[in-house]
Amino acid sequence: MDLKTNRRTFTRTTLLGSLALASGIPFWAFGNSEEVARLCILHTNDTHSRIDPYPANDPNYPNMGGYARRAALINQIRNQVEHVLLLDAGDIFQGTPYFNMYGGEPELKLMTMMGYDAATVGNHEFDNGLDGFANILPHAGFPFISSNYDFSRTILDGKIDNYRIFHRGNLKIGIYGLGIELEGLVGRNLYGNTVYHDPVRVARRMEMLLKEDHNCQIIICLSHLGYQYETGKVSDVIVAEKTRYTDIIVGGHTHTLLEPPAQVTNSAGKNVYIGQTGYAGVRLGRMDLYFNTDSTEKFVEFNTTKIFKNQEI
């Protein structure tokens, strides 16, 4: 049965400037090669320990969200699409009594059961201090990726990845992570000797590493910087503008709903797609990327779906 969504937005774009679909795949895919790869990126952010759905009388999200419903939707998509990446952009913790009582353990266990591939470190991941984070990390069956936090002088040394490379079919996908500046946002007693490095410089270094040293065809940034600020503070938009090889930014922190995802021109004149799904896991973001291995052109289809407690699938 078709999903009953309150709002469903599809945006189809191609850098060739025109669009012609054949069986759902853009016309350039049939140019010099029939080898077309498809990758489905599912993403969440700022779920804030919202394990249960919102109650029916909630003024903002009645009967929306919940880990069980999200898991059912993810399973349905996996049954339809061969190559899926499931990602989270941070702030998994804090916001309900589940976190106060269990310190993040159920969130990580449930995400592991859902088959998350990777997450980045949000500022609320520090709420129980470095020791608290380290204690519950073994419950995560997926890596946390953070490229601009240096944990080498902390208990998290060697437990957080700088980047990860994933293989889906013939595609090689590189993922790096960026976190927001902690000073003034998180108590020093909570993040200890964690060192923050400039996200733009780190992003440029990581994308060069993934593109030129590891020959990744798709590069994704998992970001907890925030979408955009009037003050000019470093954000997903700034990272997109100042990088060259990053294709997609899966963002968080500002609880922004980007429906459809934003498109920002990077320093090479290419589009970077930025996705963020609001707050509390009430939506599941989706980007379907079609990639011709004989070309650098990519075709991206978007769909952000509201998650309802009693939704039929």
Legacy VTK file of the C-alpha trace (Angstrom):
# vtk DataFile Version 3.0
C-alpha trace
ASCII
DATASET POLYDATA
POINTS 313 float
0.000 0.000 0.000
1.263 3.506 -0.812
2.505 5.584 2.097
0.077 8.278 3.216
2.277 11.327 3.417
1.150 14.800 4.331
3.568 16.304 1.887
5.768 14.590 -0.628
8.268 16.509 -2.675
10.302 15.196 -5.566
12.967 17.347 -7.149
14.761 15.991 -10.172
17.840 17.745 -11.404
20.751 17.033 -13.697
23.835 19.098 -14.350
23.296 18.685 -18.087
20.562 21.285 -17.895
17.709 19.134 -19.208
15.842 16.086 -18.060
14.616 13.011 -19.882
13.772 9.880 -17.974
13.554 6.354 -19.294
12.304 3.809 -16.780
13.087 6.284 -14.010
16.755 6.769 -15.008
18.055 9.966 -16.678
18.853 9.949 -20.374
22.605 10.481 -19.977
22.825 7.180 -18.140
22.462 5.456 -21.512
25.178 7.458 -23.224
28.514 5.696 -23.532
27.826 3.030 -20.953
24.907 1.075 -19.574
26.626 0.761 -16.218
24.441 2.933 -14.021
24.725 2.771 -10.248
21.915 3.708 -7.883
22.416 4.623 -4.253
19.607 5.353 -1.803
20.711 7.560 1.093
18.354 7.564 4.080
19.068 10.092 6.799
17.958 11.427 10.174
19.193 14.109 12.541
18.482 15.535 15.992
16.265 12.651 17.069
16.921 13.598 20.724
15.998 10.305 22.402
12.459 10.422 21.001
12.006 6.652 21.026
8.208 6.683 21.320
5.863 8.517 18.939
4.471 11.853 20.028
1.058 11.562 21.702
-2.138 12.220 19.754
-2.684 15.535 21.558
0.750 16.989 20.794
0.241 20.428 19.190
3.110 20.062 16.723
3.658 16.388 15.900
0.524 14.389 16.833
1.118 10.622 16.479
4.350 11.302 14.604
7.802 9.766 14.917
8.937 6.818 16.977
11.733 4.317 16.413
9.445 1.375 15.605
7.677 3.203 12.801
10.991 4.445 11.426
12.342 0.896 11.428
9.313 -0.353 9.492
9.715 2.360 6.869
13.435 1.664 6.507
12.782 -2.056 6.089
10.203 -1.354 3.421
12.668 0.776 1.450
15.405 -1.838 1.782
13.022 -4.409 0.300
12.546 -2.141 -2.721
16.074 -0.794 -3.298
19.256 -2.850 -3.427
21.881 -0.349 -2.313
21.018 1.722 0.763
23.069 3.850 3.164
21.426 4.826 6.475
23.038 7.828 8.176
22.492 10.102 11.183
23.802 13.644 11.621
24.047 13.763 15.393
22.206 14.733 18.583
20.894 11.229 19.022
20.748 11.853 22.782
18.916 14.110 25.246
15.292 15.146 25.241
13.260 12.392 26.952
13.506 10.393 30.203
14.989 7.489 28.223
18.277 9.344 28.072
18.100 10.485 31.691
17.580 6.899 32.857
19.723 4.873 30.452
22.340 7.316 29.145
21.844 6.580 25.440
22.067 2.791 25.502
18.567 2.066 24.078
19.000 4.628 21.312
22.204 3.003 20.077
20.842 -0.516 20.407
17.732 0.364 18.410
19.737 2.179 15.731
21.952 -0.884 15.453
18.872 -3.048 14.973
17.735 -0.665 12.218
21.070 -1.151 10.471
22.495 2.359 10.620
25.745 2.563 8.672
27.235 5.636 10.360
26.537 8.684 12.525
28.421 11.823 13.424
28.947 13.337 16.871
26.496 16.048 17.902
26.981 18.403 20.836
24.443 16.465 22.944
26.514 13.321 22.619
28.729 15.006 25.263
25.903 15.508 27.786
27.110 12.692 30.054
30.734 13.628 29.519
33.406 11.733 27.635
33.224 8.838 30.081
29.477 8.535 29.604
29.814 8.529 25.831
32.636 6.001 25.923
30.641 3.691 28.196
27.704 3.374 25.808
29.659 3.287 22.535
29.996 -0.518 22.598
26.231 -0.684 22.074
26.598 0.966 18.657
27.013 -1.542 15.848
27.974 1.299 13.523
30.830 3.827 13.519
30.715 7.401 14.729
32.616 9.608 12.278
34.115 12.959 13.237
36.941 14.547 11.279
37.388 17.904 13.018
37.238 16.750 16.657
40.600 15.524 17.873
39.978 12.947 20.597
43.599 11.777 20.824
44.057 13.123 24.363
40.775 11.714 25.649
39.182 8.393 26.568
37.627 8.355 23.078
41.019 8.039 21.385
40.738 5.395 18.665
36.987 4.987 19.168
35.777 7.649 16.716
36.653 7.404 13.015
38.040 10.275 10.937
36.322 8.874 7.847
34.853 5.674 6.469
34.635 4.175 2.999
31.580 2.136 2.036
31.002 -0.051 -0.992
27.571 -0.438 -2.547
27.598 -2.428 -5.767
30.197 -0.804 -8.014
30.123 2.448 -6.050
32.819 3.556 -3.632
31.460 6.100 -1.145
33.593 8.173 1.207
32.085 9.723 4.325
33.641 12.278 6.666
32.109 14.133 9.612
32.080 17.683 10.952
31.040 18.898 14.406
30.164 22.328 15.785
32.508 24.324 18.008
32.029 23.088 21.570
33.370 26.056 23.525
30.467 28.127 24.814
27.975 25.431 23.843
29.109 22.454 25.931
30.690 22.602 29.372
34.457 22.142 29.314
34.113 19.526 32.023
32.032 17.465 29.569
34.261 17.572 26.487
37.572 17.711 28.366
40.632 17.693 26.111
38.702 17.338 22.875
40.246 19.727 20.334
38.078 21.452 17.725
39.551 22.151 14.277
38.241 24.497 11.590
35.544 22.595 9.656
36.267 24.134 6.255
39.969 23.295 6.352
39.212 19.792 7.541
36.513 19.308 4.905
38.911 20.283 2.125
41.557 17.914 3.444
39.133 15.020 3.869
37.500 15.351 0.467
40.915 15.461 -1.215
41.928 12.333 0.672
38.747 10.490 -0.263
38.732 11.642 -3.881
42.374 11.580 -4.884
43.882 8.947 -2.580
40.937 6.569 -2.264
39.203 7.268 -5.613
35.739 7.572 -4.087
33.022 8.287 -6.642
30.650 9.841 -4.099
31.672 11.918 -1.092
29.251 12.604 1.753
29.728 14.951 4.684
27.885 14.065 7.890
27.570 17.454 9.535
26.417 18.761 12.886
27.347 22.355 12.115
23.879 23.706 11.343
22.396 24.691 8.007
23.040 28.472 7.887
23.507 31.469 10.210
22.908 35.192 9.701
26.132 35.900 11.579
28.242 34.113 8.986
29.212 31.388 11.436
30.554 28.292 9.694
27.657 26.168 8.482
26.679 23.547 5.927
26.148 26.249 3.311
29.640 27.652 3.852
31.225 24.200 3.725
29.349 23.486 0.489
30.503 26.752 -1.082
34.150 26.277 -0.125
34.642 22.631 -1.005
35.239 20.984 -4.362
34.480 17.261 -4.259
31.788 16.910 -1.598
28.557 15.803 -3.280
26.077 15.631 -0.412
25.883 17.102 3.086
23.608 15.323 5.545
23.142 17.985 8.195
21.808 18.601 11.681
21.903 20.880 14.742
19.618 23.721 13.575
16.518 21.465 13.342
15.935 22.782 9.833
13.456 21.056 7.550
14.869 21.161 4.027
12.082 19.925 1.797
13.387 19.590 -0.849
17.084 19.632 0.115
19.018 22.797 -0.642
21.335 23.058 -3.618
24.504 25.136 -3.240
27.156 25.757 -5.889
30.612 24.702 -4.758
34.039 26.095 -5.652
34.146 23.917 -8.779
30.777 25.161 -10.034
28.984 21.913 -9.158
25.843 21.422 -7.096
26.113 20.227 -3.506
22.880 18.839 -2.042
22.174 19.575 1.638
19.556 17.551 3.486
18.156 18.019 6.986
14.929 16.540 8.363
13.919 18.851 11.193
13.643 17.439 14.691
12.866 14.365 16.795
12.767 11.752 14.055
9.349 12.725 12.752
10.665 12.506 9.183
12.955 10.220 7.249
15.060 11.927 4.609
15.802 10.158 1.355
18.071 10.913 -1.588
18.176 8.499 -4.529
21.359 9.096 -6.483
21.928 7.718 -9.991
25.530 7.706 -11.119
26.968 6.917 -14.532
30.390 5.399 -13.942
31.583 6.801 -17.288
30.660 10.346 -16.253
30.948 12.735 -13.336
27.292 13.726 -13.761
24.828 12.660 -11.081
21.058 12.600 -11.009
19.411 13.004 -7.612
15.799 12.375 -6.600
14.525 13.543 -3.215
11.741 12.409 -0.916
11.257 13.414 2.726
8.480 11.407 4.384
6.575 12.171 7.565
6.424 9.230 9.938
3.055 8.530 11.559
2.390 6.180 14.463
-0.558 4.423 12.805
0.646 4.719 9.236
0.037 1.703 7.043
2.756 0.248 4.844
LINES 1 314
313 0 1 2 3 4 5 6 7 8 9 10 11 12 13 14 15 16 17 18 19 20 21 22 23 24 25 26 27 28 29 30 31 32 33 34 35 36 37 38 39 40 41 42 43 44 45 46 47 48 49 50 51 52 53 54 55 56 57 58 59 60 61 62 63 64 65 66 67 68 69 70 71 72 73 74 75 76 77 78 79 80 81 82 83 84 85 86 87 88 89 90 91 92 93 94 95 96 97 98 99 100 101 102 103 104 105 106 107 108 109 110 111 112 113 114 115 116 117 118 119 120 121 122 123 124 125 126 127 128 129 130 131 132 133 134 135 136 137 138 139 140 141 142 143 144 145 146 147 148 149 150 151 152 153 154 155 156 157 158 159 160 161 162 163 164 165 166 167 168 169 170 171 172 173 174 175 176 177 178 179 180 181 182 183 184 185 186 187 188 189 190 191 192 193 194 195 196 197 198 199 200 201 202 203 204 205 206 207 208 209 210 211 212 213 214 215 216 217 218 219 220 221 222 223 224 225 226 227 228 229 230 231 232 233 234 235 236 237 238 239 240 241 242 243 244 245 246 247 248 249 250 251 252 253 254 255 256 257 258 259 260 261 262 263 264 265 266 267 268 269 270 271 272 273 274 275 276 277 278 279 280 281 282 283 284 285 286 287 288 289 290 291 292 293 294 295 296 297 298 299 300 301 302 303 304 305 306 307 308 309 310 311 312
